[in-house]
Amino acid sequence: MTINPGDLHSPLCLKYCGVEIDIKNFTPQFYAYGDRLRVLQKNPLAVMEYFRNLVEAILSVVKQGLFGELSHYYGIFEYQGRKTPHIHAQVT
């Protein structure tokens, strides 16, 4: 499985980066793509914290048996061209 958190479209990731937004009424069109990209690139630790928390939440659901009984999982993360992370994982 590949976990790509879509951080450029996530109000929560922008919130991690310190942008004051209304998470419940967020509309990406009000924040230009380039502006969102600059905010994320200026705050790499905030992006990683968002990414880590999201991956931990997803893996906790997988560990609880989303795909049946879990015997092992392994994942490696890498950065995309725009310098944001994603993870490739194998779940058995």
Secondary structure, DSSP 8 states (H G I E B T S, - for coil): -EE---GGG-HHHHHHTT----GGG--GGGS-HHHHHHHHHH-HHHHHHHHHHHHHHHHHHHHTTTTSS---EEEEEEE-TTS-EEEEEEE-
